[in-house]
């Protein structure tokens, strides 16, 4: 049963060192099989910020943690125009990972990351046809029944960015991406960007999206908040059962909430209470 620690939006350069230390302690305590970081390692893609992020990753790896990472829009230089358009992710590849679309096979889950950061947009993300083909090709090789997890920085869907209900932008070329994840049976979609934690059923957001659970991470270490405290996700995958725990910063430590339990039933993910009710219903 693989356990995944899902972090996002670290924003080194606009971070709190206490939170960084607390995340490392929680990672050690959780004994996760994989630490997933869904982008925005830095605040402004500066060398010194990437160096801090690199040191953080080195400490995680030295402690025995496997890491899968994708870049975010803040990892593309904003004000260095030449670098932004000629070599936007050179520093990311130097300090974080030279693979922009990494794949990791766990004992019990397959995890693929896709880069959605682009030079031509300041904050919004896009996916291209080659990446969609890569998603299809990669997951098509995974054994039948193996849970499939896709990681992006930008959410594929328009999701709330504040308590007032304002929606962020869906990923560019959303239709291509949704058709691909439905075709290959992606189970979990992990993303960040909005600094707000939430879990949704993909079909509740867009009918054509398939059965995936949409799992958003808040910011783990940044002081840039959007009406909620820092947080991250701890995800346990056990075949057709998924447990998602949200750990939220209290000012002194990360406090776990009550895990949300989901079970796949008839091709759809149902929260355990609903799945049990359906199972108990008369035929």
Rosetta blueprint (number, residue, H / E / L):
1 X L
2 X E
3 X E
4 X E
5 X E
6 X E
7 X E
8 X L
9 X L
10 X L
11 X L
12 X E
13 X L
14 X L
15 X E
16 X L
17 X H
18 X H
19 X H
20 X H
21 X H
22 X H
23 X H
24 X H
25 X H
26 X H
27 X H
28 X H
29 X H
30 X H
31 X L
32 X L
33 X L
34 X E
35 X E
36 X E
37 X E
38 X E
39 X L
40 X L
41 X L
42 X E
43 X L
44 X L
45 X L
46 X L
47 X H
48 X H
49 X H
50 X H
51 X H
52 X H
53 X H
54 X H
55 X H
56 X H
57 X H
58 X H
59 X H
60 X H
61 X H
62 X H
63 X L
64 X L
65 X L
66 X L
67 X E
68 X E
69 X E
70 X E
71 X L
72 X L
73 X H
74 X H
75 X H
76 X L
77 X L
78 X L
79 X L
80 X L
81 X H
82 X H
83 X H
84 X H
85 X H
86 X H
87 X L
88 X L
89 X L
90 X H
91 X H
92 X H
93 X H
94 X H
95 X H
96 X L
97 X L
98 X L
99 X L
100 X L
101 X L
102 X L
103 X E
104 X E
105 X E
106 X E
107 X L
108 X L
109 X E
110 X E
111 X E
112 X E
113 X E
114 X L
115 X L
116 X L
117 X L
118 X L
119 X L
120 X L
121 X L
122 X L
123 X L
124 X L
125 X L
126 X E
127 X L
128 X L
129 X H
130 X H
131 X H
132 X H
133 X H
134 X H
135 X H
136 X H
137 X H
138 X H
139 X H
140 X H
141 X L
142 X L
143 X L
144 X L
145 X L
146 X L
147 X L
148 X E
149 X E
150 X E
151 X E
152 X L
153 X L
154 X L
155 X L
156 X L
157 X L
158 X L
159 X L
160 X E
161 X L
162 X L
163 X L
164 X L
165 X L
166 X L
167 X E
168 X L
169 X L
170 X L
171 X L
172 X E
173 X L
174 X H
175 X H
176 X H
177 X H
178 X H
179 X H
180 X H
181 X H
182 X H
183 X H
184 X H
185 X L
186 X L
187 X L
188 X E
189 X E
190 X E
191 X E
192 X L
193 X L
194 X L
195 X L
196 X L
197 X L
198 X E
199 X E
200 X E
201 X E
202 X H
203 X H
204 X H
205 X H
206 X L
207 X H
208 X H
209 X H
210 X L
211 X L
212 X L
213 X E
214 X E
215 X E
216 X E
217 X L
218 X L
219 X L
220 X L
221 X L
222 X E
223 X L
224 X L
225 X L
226 X L
227 X L
228 X L
229 X L
230 X L
231 X E
232 X E
233 X E
234 X E
235 X E
236 X E
237 X E
238 X E
239 X L
240 X L
241 X E
242 X E
243 X E
244 X E
245 X E
246 X E
247 X E
248 X E
249 X E
250 X L
251 X L
252 X L
253 X L
254 X E
255 X E
256 X E
257 X L
258 X L
259 X L
260 X E
261 X E
262 X E
263 X E
264 X E
265 X E
266 X L
267 X L
268 X E
269 X E
270 X E
271 X E
272 X H
273 X H
274 X H
275 X H
276 X H
277 X H
278 X H
279 X H
280 X H
281 X L
282 X L
283 X L
